[in-house]
Amino acid sequence: MQRTLITIGPRQVIGFCLALTAFELLTYMASDLVMPAMLDVTTELQADIRHVPNAFNLYLLGGICLQWLMGPLSDRWGRRRLLLIGCAIFGVACSAAFAAHSIEAFNLLRLLQGMGLGFVISVSYPALQEVFCEADAVRLMALLGNVALLSPLLGPLLGSLLLQWLNWRELFLALGLVAALVWLGLYAWMPETVGVIRRDGQHQAPIPFSLKRTRQRYLALLGNRRFFGASLALGLMSLPLIAWIGLSPILLIQLLGQTPLEYGLWQMPIFSAVIVGNLILNRLLVTHALPELIRIGLWPLCMGLVALLGCALLAAGPVPVVASLALYGVGLGICNATLYRLALFCTEDSKGLVSAMIGMISIAVMGLGASLIATIGGGTRLDFFALLSALGGLTCLPLLHGFLHDAKAASTKAQ
């Protein structure tokens, strides 16, 4: 790995990466670890089964509630301070779930817990881009993607095992305690990137916060066609995976009568495939430009989604559906971190605000899209889920075509 863009020692680099990785893993784990327990939650709180996917979708929507504010505030007050605040909010919300006595209170806490995910996206990701050079930043983003995928890969299985000894309330309390340890790690090793002089002599000065100016900057981003298209595509290409995470407890446990442990095992091929895609990305980064990597990743992504359509038409069982999602996952692993980097640098605006806008758009698309799939019956039949999720994922193609065409035109013009 090349040297950092700011002056930071090797030990702090390692500590920073580990603490950031732990916080990201924890925020994702808080969504997936508890999914096997959601039927117990709805039973104990005397709530309708429809709240099972709602718990995941509300968590996603919580991730966008304050992103519009987190990004600009981190541009003004620094990444370190905001990330410590976000980790504290996340830990308190997880611990508070131990005392939830109604589904309304539980859902509210899920929304607050999801804000931790918002801090990861709008604060920690820009910090990563500001500490490391482009190639290293993309590699680390892919690595963080792999670590985050350990949550849906191992989370349901680990949750099923932990539920043999803990109830769902104790599970949330444990997450809160781990969050406190992660906060200490961030406090010890998180560097500040705003207001710091870089090795090349450049200085990223704090940007004064103004609601009026912030609104104007967000509107300017929405008017940037390439940026908006890339952000929408990020959400749409991940939609089948997000819909699967939210609805698979109902599809596998409720409809097909599988055990929580079997449900956890079904997740492994899909999320292992995404990790394989990220590893392929890491190897190809040396010899391929970022737009070319997206074109390569689209092959397995599209083939997996087309195969998913075939599963819907043939009313296939879980094996073909999971195999199709796994093929799609390889392509997603190649495309996701690559497209995020290209979207982040579509504009010269501060990366805290730009990252917040990427997160708001992409997570809103994923959360609302998954909610729509659940509402119109994606959780009632496996073949109907396959149809809706495949169609949702394929809608990213026109946006990606326009984005890559514009990127090629801009590159040609620059030459």
Residue pairs with C-beta under 8 A, 6 or more apart in sequence:
1 132
1 136
1 139
2 132
2 133
2 135
2 136
3 199
4 13
4 131
4 132
4 199
5 130
5 131
5 132
5 133
5 198
5 199
5 200
6 130
6 131
6 191
6 193
6 196
6 197
6 198
6 199
7 199
8 16
8 131
8 191
12 189
12 191
13 131
15 185
15 188
15 189
16 131
16 189
16 190
16 191
17 140
18 185
18 189
19 182
19 185
19 186
19 188
19 189
19 190
20 124
20 127
20 128
20 144
20 186
20 190
21 143
21 144
21 147
22 182
22 185
23 83
23 87
23 116
23 120
23 124
23 182
23 186
24 120
24 124
24 144
24 147
24 148
25 147
25 148
25 150
25 151
26 90
26 116
26 175
26 178
26 179
26 182
27 90
27 113
27 116
27 117
27 120
28 117
28 148
28 151
28 152
28 155
29 151
29 155
29 175
30 59
30 90
30 94
30 113
30 116
30 175
31 56
31 59
31 60
31 114
31 117
31 151
31 155
31 245
32 151
32 152
32 155
32 156
32 159
32 245
33 151
33 155
33 156
33 158
33 159
33 162
33 171
33 175
34 41
34 55
34 159
34 168
34 171
34 172
35 55
35 56
35 155
35 156
35 159
35 245
35 248
35 249
36 156
36 159
36 160
36 163
36 249
36 253
36 260
36 263
36 264
37 159
37 163
37 167
37 168
37 171
38 51
38 52
38 55
38 249
39 49
39 52
39 249
39 253
39 254
40 163
40 167
40 168
41 47
41 51
41 55
41 103
41 106
41 168
42 48
42 49
42 51
42 52
42 103
44 168
45 100
45 101
45 102
45 103
45 106
46 103
47 103
49 250
49 254
50 374
51 103
51 107
52 246
52 249
52 250
53 246
53 247
53 250
53 370
53 371
53 374
53 379
54 107
54 371
55 106
55 107
55 110
56 245
56 246
56 370
57 246
57 367
57 370
57 371
57 374
58 107
58 110
58 111
58 114
59 110
59 111
59 113
59 114
59 117
60 114
60 117
60 242
60 363
60 366
60 367
60 370
61 111
61 114
61 363
61 364
61 367
61 368
62 110
62 111
62 112
62 113
62 114
62 115
62 117
62 118
63 114
63 115
63 116
63 117
63 118
63 121
63 359
63 363
63 367
64 118
64 359
64 360
64 363
64 364
64 367
65 111
65 114
65 115
65 118
66 115
66 118
67 118
67 121
67 122
67 356
67 357
67 359
67 360
67 363
68 214
68 218
68 356
68 357
68 360
69 356
70 82
70 86
70 118
70 119
70 122
70 123
70 352
70 356
71 122
71 123
71 126
71 350
71 352
71 353
71 354
71 355
71 356
71 357
72 207
72 209
72 214
72 217
72 350
72 352
72 353
72 356
73 82
73 209
73 352
74 81
74 82
74 83
74 122
74 123
74 126
74 194
74 352
75 194
75 206
75 207
75 209
75 350
75 352
75 353
76 194
76 206
76 207
76 208
76 209
77 194
77 206
78 192
78 193
78 194
78 195
78 206
79 123
79 124
79 126
79 127
79 130
79 190
79 192
79 193
79 194
79 352
80 127
80 186
80 190
80 191
80 192
82 119
82 123
83 119
83 123
83 124
83 127
83 186
83 190
84 183
84 186
84 187
84 190
85 119
86 115
86 116
86 118
86 119
86 120
86 123
87 116
87 119
87 179
87 182
87 183
87 186
88 183
89 112
89 115
89 116
89 119
90 113
90 115
90 116
90 119
90 179
91 175
91 176
91 179
91 180
91 182
91 183
92 176
93 109
93 112
93 113
93 115
93 116
94 109
94 113
94 172
94 173
94 175
94 176
94 179
95 172
95 173
95 175
95 176
95 177
96 109
96 176
97 106
97 109
97 113
97 169
97 172
97 173
98 169
98 170
98 172
98 173
98 176
99 169
100 106
100 109
100 169
116 179
117 363
118 359
118 363
121 355
121 356
121 358
121 359
121 363
122 352
122 355
122 356
122 359
123 352
123 355
125 141
125 340
125 355
126 193
126 344
126 351
126 352
126 354
126 355
127 190
127 191
127 193
128 137
128 140
128 141
128 144
129 137
129 341
129 344
129 351
130 193
130 204
130 351
131 137
131 191
131 193
132 140
134 341
135 285
137 341
138 281
138 285
138 290
138 337
138 338
138 341
139 282
139 285
141 337
141 340
141 341
142 278
142 281
142 282
142 333
142 337
143 278
143 282
145 274
145 278
145 333
145 336
145 337
146 275
146 278
146 279
149 271
149 274
149 275
149 278
150 271
152 241
152 245
152 267
152 270
152 271
153 267
153 268
153 271
153 272
153 275
155 267
156 260
156 263
156 264
156 267
157 261
157 264
157 265
157 267
157 268
158 264
159 171
159 260
159 264
160 259
160 260
160 261
160 263
160 264
161 261
162 171
163 171
163 260
166 174
193 204
194 204
194 205
194 206
194 352
195 203
195 204
195 205
195 206
196 203
196 204
197 203
198 204
207 350
214 353
217 349
217 353
218 353
218 357
220 347
220 349
221 227
221 228
221 347
221 349
221 353
221 354
221 357
222 228
222 357
224 346
224 347
225 402
225 406
226 346
226 403
226 406
226 407
227 343
227 346
227 347
227 354
227 357
228 361
229 399
229 400
229 402
229 403
230 339
230 342
230 343
230 346
230 358
230 399
230 403
231 343
231 357
231 358
231 361
231 362
232 361
232 362
232 365
232 396
232 399
233 339
233 396
233 399
233 400
233 403
234 336
234 339
234 340
234 343
234 358
234 361
234 362
234 365
235 361
235 362
235 363
235 364
235 365
235 366
235 369
236 365
236 369
236 392
236 393
236 395
236 396
236 399
237 301
237 332
237 335
237 336
237 339
237 393
237 396
237 400
238 332
238 336
238 362
238 366
239 365
239 366
239 369
239 370
239 373
239 389
239 392
239 393
240 305
240 308
240 325
240 328
240 389
240 390
240 392
240 393
241 270
241 274
241 325
241 328
241 329
241 332
242 366
242 367
242 369
242 370
243 369
243 370
243 373
243 374
243 378
243 385
243 388
243 389
243 392
244 270
244 325
244 385
244 389
246 370
246 374
247 370
247 373
247 374
247 378
247 379
247 385
248 263
248 266
248 267
249 263
250 379
251 379
251 382
251 385
252 258
252 262
252 263
252 266
252 318
253 259
253 260
253 263
255 380
255 381
255 382
256 318
256 382
258 266
266 318
266 322
269 322
269 323
269 325
269 326
270 322
270 325
270 326
270 329
271 329
272 326
273 325
273 326
273 327
273 328
273 329
273 330
273 333
274 329
274 330
274 332
274 333
275 333
276 329
276 330
276 333
277 297
277 300
277 329
277 330
277 331
277 332
277 333
277 334
277 335
278 333
278 334
278 337
279 333
280 330
280 333
280 334
281 293
281 297
281 333
281 334
281 337
281 338
284 293
284 296
284 334
285 293
288 296
290 338
290 341
290 342
291 342
291 404
291 407
291 408
291 411
293 334
293 335
293 338
294 334
294 335
294 338
294 339
294 342
294 400
294 404
295 404
296 334
297 330
297 331
297 332
297 333
297 334
297 335
297 338
298 331
298 335
298 397
298 400
299 331
300 327
300 328
300 330
300 331
300 334
301 328
301 330
301 331
301 332
301 334
301 335
301 393
302 331
302 394
302 397
303 327
303 328
303 331
304 324
304 325
304 326
304 327
304 328
304 329
304 330
304 331
305 324
305 328
305 390
305 393
305 394
306 390
307 320
307 323
307 324
307 327
307 328
308 321
308 324
308 325
308 328
308 386
308 387
308 389
308 390
308 393
309 386
309 387
309 390
309 391
310 316
310 320
310 324
311 320
311 321
311 324
311 383
311 386
312 383
312 384
312 386
312 387
312 390
313 383
313 387
314 320
314 383
315 383
316 382
316 383
316 386
317 382
318 382
321 382
321 385
321 386
324 386
328 393
339 400
339 403
340 358
342 403
342 407
343 354
343 358
344 351
344 354
344 355
344 358
346 354
347 354
369 392
373 385
373 388
373 389
373 392
376 388
377 384
378 384
378 385
378 388
378 389
379 385
